[in-house]
């Protein structure tokens, strides 16, 4: 009985989502929005990783200068 209800629910969902012609402009806009969001997220991630690398490199160089100054 549960399988039968699940199959009916899936079939009903598929039948209800068959309005592709009416929503083509909306789907295109959603697609563009999601693509731009993905690119923005990737760019933010790349920028954050590079900033972390620069900060880490700067800290390492500061530590090296400090260790050289302590040796004098």
Biopython code that builds the backbone (N, CA, C, O; Angstrom):
import numpy as np
from Bio.PDB.StructureBuilder import StructureBuilder

atoms = [
    (1, "UNK", "N", (0.822, -1.181, 0.000)),
    (1, "UNK", "CA", (0.000, 0.000, 0.000)),
    (1, "UNK", "C", (0.876, 1.258, 0.000)),
    (1, "UNK", "O", (0.572, 2.223, -0.701)),
    (2, "UNK", "N", (1.962, 1.249, 0.784)),
    (2, "UNK", "CA", (2.847, 2.400, 0.836)),
    (2, "UNK", "C", (3.497, 2.650, -0.518)),
    (2, "UNK", "O", (3.651, 3.798, -0.935)),
    (3, "UNK", "N", (3.881, 1.569, -1.208)),
    (3, "UNK", "CA", (4.495, 1.714, -2.528)),
    (3, "UNK", "C", (3.500, 2.331, -3.504)),
    (3, "UNK", "O", (3.868, 3.178, -4.317)),
    (4, "UNK", "N", (2.262, 1.916, -3.426)),
    (4, "UNK", "CA", (1.222, 2.431, -4.312)),
    (4, "UNK", "C", (1.023, 3.934, -4.078)),
    (4, "UNK", "O", (0.902, 4.699, -5.035)),
    (5, "UNK", "N", (0.990, 4.346, -2.835)),
    (5, "UNK", "CA", (0.818, 5.763, -2.510)),
    (5, "UNK", "C", (2.037, 6.555, -2.977)),
    (5, "UNK", "O", (1.899, 7.664, -3.494)),
    (6, "UNK", "N", (3.223, 5.990, -2.796)),
    (6, "UNK", "CA", (4.445, 6.668, -3.246)),
    (6, "UNK", "C", (4.447, 6.834, -4.758)),
    (6, "UNK", "O", (4.820, 7.890, -5.268)),
    (7, "UNK", "N", (4.033, 5.798, -5.476)),
    (7, "UNK", "CA", (3.981, 5.878, -6.938)),
    (7, "UNK", "C", (2.964, 6.932, -7.368)),
    (7, "UNK", "O", (3.230, 7.698, -8.294)),
    (8, "UNK", "N", (1.812, 6.985, -6.715)),
    (8, "UNK", "CA", (0.809, 8.003, -7.039)),
    (8, "UNK", "C", (1.336, 9.414, -6.755)),
    (8, "UNK", "O", (1.079, 10.340, -7.523)),
    (9, "UNK", "N", (2.060, 9.571, -5.670)),
    (9, "UNK", "CA", (2.613, 10.884, -5.329)),
    (9, "UNK", "C", (3.632, 11.328, -6.373)),
    (9, "UNK", "O", (3.635, 12.487, -6.788)),
    (10, "UNK", "N", (4.493, 10.413, -6.795)),
    (10, "UNK", "CA", (5.495, 10.729, -7.808)),
    (10, "UNK", "C", (4.822, 11.057, -9.132)),
    (10, "UNK", "O", (5.178, 12.037, -9.785)),
    (11, "UNK", "N", (3.859, 10.249, -9.528)),
    (11, "UNK", "CA", (3.147, 10.486, -10.783)),
    (11, "UNK", "C", (2.407, 11.822, -10.737)),
    (11, "UNK", "O", (2.385, 12.552, -11.728)),
    (12, "UNK", "N", (1.810, 12.142, -9.610)),
    (12, "UNK", "CA", (1.123, 13.423, -9.466)),
    (12, "UNK", "C", (2.084, 14.594, -9.547)),
    (12, "UNK", "O", (1.759, 15.632, -10.124)),
    (13, "UNK", "N", (3.250, 14.432, -8.980)),
    (13, "UNK", "CA", (4.255, 15.488, -9.038)),
    (13, "UNK", "C", (4.713, 15.722, -10.460)),
    (13, "UNK", "O", (4.841, 16.864, -10.901)),
    (14, "UNK", "N", (4.959, 14.641, -11.176)),
    (14, "UNK", "CA", (5.403, 14.771, -12.556)),
    (14, "UNK", "C", (4.314, 15.386, -13.431)),
    (14, "UNK", "O", (4.616, 16.198, -14.305)),
    (15, "UNK", "N", (3.090, 15.022, -13.216)),
    (15, "UNK", "CA", (1.993, 15.572, -14.008)),
    (15, "UNK", "C", (1.782, 17.046, -13.684)),
    (15, "UNK", "O", (1.450, 17.826, -14.576)),
    (16, "UNK", "N", (1.964, 17.436, -12.452)),
    (16, "UNK", "CA", (1.760, 18.824, -12.057)),
    (16, "UNK", "C", (2.875, 19.726, -12.568)),
    (16, "UNK", "O", (2.660, 20.927, -12.730)),
    (17, "UNK", "N", (4.036, 19.191, -12.822)),
    (17, "UNK", "CA", (5.185, 19.990, -13.262)),
    (17, "UNK", "C", (5.327, 20.006, -14.776)),
    (17, "UNK", "O", (6.428, 20.226, -15.281)),
    (18, "UNK", "N", (4.276, 19.785, -15.493)),
    (18, "UNK", "CA", (4.356, 19.698, -16.945)),
    (18, "UNK", "C", (3.982, 21.018, -17.607)),
    (18, "UNK", "O", (3.387, 21.003, -18.684)),
    (19, "UNK", "N", (4.307, 22.158, -17.005)),
    (19, "UNK", "CA", (3.998, 23.470, -17.557)),
    (19, "UNK", "C", (5.255, 24.138, -18.098)),
    (19, "UNK", "O", (5.415, 25.344, -17.908)),
    (20, "UNK", "N", (6.125, 23.444, -18.740)),
    (20, "UNK", "CA", (7.412, 23.975, -19.178)),
    (20, "UNK", "C", (7.238, 25.116, -20.165)),
    (20, "UNK", "O", (8.031, 26.057, -20.140)),
    (21, "UNK", "N", (6.249, 25.075, -21.021)),
    (21, "UNK", "CA", (6.048, 26.130, -22.008)),
    (21, "UNK", "C", (5.642, 27.436, -21.342)),
    (21, "UNK", "O", (6.048, 28.505, -21.799)),
    (22, "UNK", "N", (4.868, 27.380, -20.297)),
    (22, "UNK", "CA", (4.409, 28.588, -19.625)),
    (22, "UNK", "C", (5.511, 29.252, -18.807)),
    (22, "UNK", "O", (5.491, 30.469, -18.629)),
    (23, "UNK", "N", (6.446, 28.498, -18.321)),
    (23, "UNK", "CA", (7.458, 29.016, -17.399)),
    (23, "UNK", "C", (8.843, 29.106, -18.027)),
    (23, "UNK", "O", (9.831, 29.166, -17.296)),
    (24, "UNK", "N", (8.952, 29.118, -19.351)),
    (24, "UNK", "CA", (10.275, 29.086, -19.968)),
    (24, "UNK", "C", (11.083, 30.335, -19.640)),
    (24, "UNK", "O", (12.281, 30.233, -19.377)),
    (25, "UNK", "N", (10.459, 31.511, -19.649)),
    (25, "UNK", "CA", (11.184, 32.736, -19.305)),
    (25, "UNK", "C", (11.588, 32.723, -17.839)),
    (25, "UNK", "O", (12.696, 33.130, -17.489)),
    (26, "UNK", "N", (10.693, 32.259, -16.990)),
    (26, "UNK", "CA", (10.997, 32.191, -15.559)),
    (26, "UNK", "C", (12.115, 31.183, -15.297)),
    (26, "UNK", "O", (12.994, 31.431, -14.471)),
    (27, "UNK", "N", (12.084, 30.051, -15.995)),
    (27, "UNK", "CA", (13.130, 29.047, -15.839)),
    (27, "UNK", "C", (14.475, 29.583, -16.319)),
    (27, "UNK", "O", (15.508, 29.311, -15.708)),
    (28, "UNK", "N", (14.462, 30.346, -17.413)),
    (28, "UNK", "CA", (15.705, 30.924, -17.921)),
    (28, "UNK", "C", (16.276, 31.910, -16.910)),
    (28, "UNK", "O", (17.484, 31.927, -16.670)),
    (29, "UNK", "N", (15.413, 32.730, -16.318)),
    (29, "UNK", "CA", (15.864, 33.691, -15.315)),
    (29, "UNK", "C", (16.433, 32.969, -14.096)),
    (29, "UNK", "O", (17.480, 33.351, -13.573)),
    (30, "UNK", "N", (15.743, 31.933, -13.652)),
    (30, "UNK", "CA", (16.234, 31.160, -12.511)),
    (30, "UNK", "C", (17.582, 30.526, -12.829)),
    (30, "UNK", "O", (18.468, 30.473, -11.977)),
    (31, "UNK", "N", (17.731, 30.048, -14.051)),
    (31, "UNK", "CA", (18.988, 29.424, -14.464)),
    (31, "UNK", "C", (20.122, 30.441, -14.455)),
    (31, "UNK", "O", (21.226, 30.152, -13.994)),
    (32, "UNK", "N", (19.840, 31.634, -14.970)),
    (32, "UNK", "CA", (20.854, 32.687, -14.988)),
    (32, "UNK", "C", (21.202, 33.103, -13.564)),
    (32, "UNK", "O", (22.374, 33.297, -13.240)),
    (33, "UNK", "N", (20.192, 33.240, -12.718)),
    (33, "UNK", "CA", (20.437, 33.613, -11.327)),
    (33, "UNK", "C", (21.296, 32.579, -10.610)),
    (33, "UNK", "O", (22.216, 32.932, -9.872)),
    (34, "UNK", "N", (20.998, 31.319, -10.828)),
    (34, "UNK", "CA", (21.772, 30.280, -10.145)),
    (34, "UNK", "C", (23.197, 30.219, -10.689)),
    (34, "UNK", "O", (24.138, 29.987, -9.930)),
    (35, "UNK", "N", (23.364, 30.425, -11.991)),
    (35, "UNK", "CA", (24.712, 30.413, -12.566)),
    (35, "UNK", "C", (25.526, 31.587, -12.042)),
    (35, "UNK", "O", (26.698, 31.427, -11.702)),
    (36, "UNK", "N", (24.911, 32.769, -11.974)),
    (36, "UNK", "CA", (25.650, 33.925, -11.471)),
    (36, "UNK", "C", (25.976, 33.760, -9.991)),
    (36, "UNK", "O", (27.047, 34.163, -9.537)),
    (37, "UNK", "N", (25.063, 33.175, -9.251)),
    (37, "UNK", "CA", (25.316, 32.930, -7.835)),
    (37, "UNK", "C", (26.476, 31.953, -7.649)),
    (37, "UNK", "O", (27.317, 32.133, -6.768)),
    (38, "UNK", "N", (26.510, 30.930, -8.481)),
    (38, "UNK", "CA", (27.592, 29.948, -8.401)),
    (38, "UNK", "C", (28.940, 30.588, -8.718)),
    (38, "UNK", "O", (29.931, 30.317, -8.040)),
    (39, "UNK", "N", (28.981, 31.437, -9.745)),
    (39, "UNK", "CA", (30.232, 32.111, -10.113)),
    (39, "UNK", "C", (30.661, 33.051, -8.994)),
    (39, "UNK", "O", (31.842, 33.115, -8.653)),
    (40, "UNK", "N", (29.701, 33.784, -8.417)),
    (40, "UNK", "CA", (30.021, 34.692, -7.317)),
    (40, "UNK", "C", (30.569, 33.925, -6.119)),
    (40, "UNK", "O", (31.546, 34.353, -5.504)),
    (41, "UNK", "N", (29.954, 32.807, -5.787)),
    (41, "UNK", "CA", (30.436, 32.003, -4.663)),
    (41, "UNK", "C", (31.842, 31.480, -4.922)),
    (41, "UNK", "O", (32.688, 31.480, -4.028)),
    (42, "UNK", "N", (32.087, 31.033, -6.156)),
    (42, "UNK", "CA", (33.411, 30.521, -6.500)),
    (42, "UNK", "C", (34.448, 31.631, -6.425)),
    (42, "UNK", "O", (35.559, 31.417, -5.940)),
    (43, "UNK", "N", (34.084, 32.827, -6.909)),
    (43, "UNK", "CA", (34.996, 33.962, -6.862)),
    (43, "UNK", "C", (35.275, 34.374, -5.426)),
    (43, "UNK", "O", (36.419, 34.659, -5.071)),
    (44, "UNK", "N", (34.239, 34.408, -4.599)),
    (44, "UNK", "CA", (34.429, 34.740, -3.188)),
    (44, "UNK", "C", (35.353, 33.739, -2.498)),
    (44, "UNK", "O", (36.216, 34.116, -1.705)),
    (45, "UNK", "N", (35.159, 32.469, -2.811)),
    (45, "UNK", "CA", (35.980, 31.425, -2.216)),
    (45, "UNK", "C", (37.436, 31.563, -2.651)),
    (45, "UNK", "O", (38.350, 31.451, -1.834)),
    (46, "UNK", "N", (37.645, 31.807, -3.934)),
    (46, "UNK", "CA", (39.005, 31.964, -4.457)),
    (46, "UNK", "C", (39.674, 33.176, -3.831)),
    (46, "UNK", "O", (40.842, 33.116, -3.446)),
    (47, "UNK", "N", (38.941, 34.270, -3.729)),
    (47, "UNK", "CA", (39.482, 35.487, -3.135)),
    (47, "UNK", "C", (39.848, 35.259, -1.680)),
    (47, "UNK", "O", (40.912, 35.679, -1.224)),
    (48, "UNK", "N", (38.968, 34.594, -0.959)),
    (48, "UNK", "CA", (39.237, 34.325, 0.454)),
    (48, "UNK", "C", (40.467, 33.431, 0.617)),
    (48, "UNK", "O", (41.287, 33.663, 1.506)),
    (49, "UNK", "N", (40.600, 32.415, -0.232)),
    (49, "UNK", "CA", (41.766, 31.531, -0.156)),
    (49, "UNK", "C", (43.050, 32.288, -0.450)),
    (49, "UNK", "O", (44.065, 32.062, 0.209)),
    (50, "UNK", "N", (43.020, 33.177, -1.425)),
    (50, "UNK", "CA", (44.229, 33.947, -1.752)),
    (50, "UNK", "C", (44.577, 34.918, -0.632)),
    (50, "UNK", "O", (45.752, 35.104, -0.314)),
    (51, "UNK", "N", (43.565, 35.539, -0.034)),
    (51, "UNK", "CA", (43.825, 36.447, 1.078)),
    (51, "UNK", "C", (44.431, 35.688, 2.252)),
    (51, "UNK", "O", (45.341, 36.189, 2.911)),
    (52, "UNK", "N", (43.933, 34.484, 2.517)),
    (52, "UNK", "CA", (44.491, 33.661, 3.592)),
    (52, "UNK", "C", (45.950, 33.305, 3.302)),
    (52, "UNK", "O", (46.787, 33.318, 4.204)),
    (53, "UNK", "N", (46.247, 32.989, 2.050)),
    (53, "UNK", "CA", (47.620, 32.644, 1.677)),
    (53, "UNK", "C", (48.536, 33.850, 1.843)),
    (53, "UNK", "O", (49.661, 33.711, 2.323)),
    (54, "UNK", "N", (48.068, 35.028, 1.453)),
    (54, "UNK", "CA", (48.872, 36.240, 1.602)),
    (54, "UNK", "C", (49.111, 36.540, 3.073)),
    (54, "UNK", "O", (50.229, 36.863, 3.472)),
    (55, "UNK", "N", (48.055, 36.432, 3.884)),
    (55, "UNK", "CA", (48.205, 36.671, 5.323)),
    (55, "UNK", "C", (49.180, 35.681, 5.956)),
    (55, "UNK", "O", (50.006, 36.055, 6.788)),
    (56, "UNK", "N", (49.077, 34.440, 5.560)),
    (56, "UNK", "CA", (49.968, 33.412, 6.097)),
    (56, "UNK", "C", (51.418, 33.697, 5.698)),
    (56, "UNK", "O", (52.331, 33.571, 6.514)),
    (57, "UNK", "N", (51.613, 34.076, 4.455)),
    (57, "UNK", "CA", (52.957, 34.381, 3.964)),
    (57, "UNK", "C", (53.512, 35.599, 4.699)),
    (57, "UNK", "O", (54.690, 35.617, 5.057)),
    (58, "UNK", "N", (52.681, 36.616, 4.927)),
    (58, "UNK", "CA", (53.129, 37.809, 5.637)),
    (58, "UNK", "C", (53.512, 37.467, 7.071)),
    (58, "UNK", "O", (54.527, 37.945, 7.577)),
    (59, "UNK", "N", (52.705, 36.645, 7.721)),
    (59, "UNK", "CA", (53.017, 36.238, 9.093)),
    (59, "UNK", "C", (54.335, 35.461, 9.150)),
    (59, "UNK", "O", (55.135, 35.659, 10.064)),
    (60, "UNK", "N", (54.555, 34.588, 8.182)),
    (60, "UNK", "CA", (55.798, 33.810, 8.154)),
    (60, "UNK", "C", (57.005, 34.729, 7.987)),
    (60, "UNK", "O", (58.040, 34.527, 8.622)),
    (61, "UNK", "N", (56.867, 35.736, 7.133)),
    (61, "UNK", "CA", (57.986, 36.661, 6.921)),
    (61, "UNK", "C", (58.219, 37.524, 8.161)),
    (61, "UNK", "O", (59.363, 37.817, 8.508)),
    (62, "UNK", "N", (57.123, 37.935, 8.836)),
    (62, "UNK", "CA", (57.283, 38.695, 10.074)),
    (62, "UNK", "C", (57.996, 37.855, 11.131)),
    (62, "UNK", "O", (58.864, 38.358, 11.845)),
    (63, "UNK", "N", (57.634, 36.590, 11.232)),
    (63, "UNK", "CA", (58.282, 35.705, 12.198)),
    (63, "UNK", "C", (59.755, 35.531, 11.868)),
    (63, "UNK", "O", (60.594, 35.471, 12.767)),
    (64, "UNK", "N", (60.069, 35.450, 10.578)),
    (64, "UNK", "CA", (61.462, 35.281, 10.175)),
    (64, "UNK", "C", (62.259, 36.536, 10.532)),
    (64, "UNK", "O", (63.377, 36.428, 11.037)),
    (65, "UNK", "N", (61.708, 37.711, 10.280)),
    (65, "UNK", "CA", (62.393, 38.955, 10.643)),
    (65, "UNK", "C", (62.548, 39.048, 12.147)),
    (65, "UNK", "O", (63.607, 39.446, 12.633)),
    (66, "UNK", "N", (61.524, 38.692, 12.889)),
    (66, "UNK", "CA", (61.618, 38.727, 14.356)),
    (66, "UNK", "C", (62.705, 37.786, 14.863)),
    (66, "UNK", "O", (63.450, 38.133, 15.779)),
    (67, "UNK", "N", (62.799, 36.598, 14.271)),
    (67, "UNK", "CA", (63.816, 35.647, 14.723)),
    (67, "UNK", "C", (65.213, 36.158, 14.368)),
    (67, "UNK", "O", (66.159, 35.924, 15.119)),
    (68, "UNK", "N", (65.357, 36.846, 13.247)),
    (68, "UNK", "CA", (66.661, 37.415, 12.884)),
    (68, "UNK", "C", (67.030, 38.552, 13.817)),
    (68, "UNK", "O", (68.197, 38.698, 14.181)),
    (69, "UNK", "N", (66.058, 39.358, 14.210)),
    (69, "UNK", "CA", (66.314, 40.472, 15.114)),
    (69, "UNK", "C", (66.646, 39.976, 16.521)),
    (69, "UNK", "O", (67.422, 40.620, 17.227)),
    (70, "UNK", "N", (66.089, 38.873, 16.932)),
    (70, "UNK", "CA", (66.389, 38.335, 18.257)),
    (70, "UNK", "C", (67.799, 37.770, 18.308)),
    (70, "UNK", "O", (68.416, 37.748, 19.373)),
    (71, "UNK", "N", (68.309, 37.320, 17.197)),
    (71, "UNK", "CA", (69.642, 36.734, 17.144)),
    (71, "UNK", "C", (70.744, 37.759, 17.228)),
    (71, "UNK", "O", (71.893, 37.398, 17.478)),
    (72, "UNK", "N", (70.438, 39.017, 17.029)),
    (72, "UNK", "CA", (71.465, 40.064, 17.042)),
    (72, "UNK", "C", (71.812, 40.503, 18.425)),
    (72, "UNK", "O", (72.660, 41.377, 18.601)),
]
sb = StructureBuilder()
sb.init_structure("model")
sb.init_model(0)
sb.init_chain("A")
sb.init_seg("    ")
for serial, (resi, resn, name, xyz) in enumerate(atoms, 1):
    if name == "N":
        sb.init_residue(resn, " ", resi, " ")
    sb.init_atom(name, np.array(xyz, "f"), 0.0, 1.0, " ", f" {name:<3s}", serial, name[0])
structure = sb.get_structure()
